[in-house]
Amino acid sequence: MLNPAGTNYNVPNFHRIIVHGQTTPMEWTKFTFDPTKNAPNGLDAYGPFSWSRQKVALN
């Protein structure tokens, strides 16, 4: 894989999750690790990892 600086990385089993900055409403990403799961590569899970967008409740 070629990164933005042009360096070539050779990292086996690497999966990238992009977290966007400055969103309205404010959000954060919740990551979960469950070693008993083996989810296929998807939009919200990969192997033992899963993630979801969480909205910040501003009062």
Buried (B, 14 or more C-beta within 10 A) or exposed (E): EEEEEEEEEEEEEEEEEEEEEEEEEEEEEEEEEEEEEEEEEEEEBBBEBBBEEEEEEEE
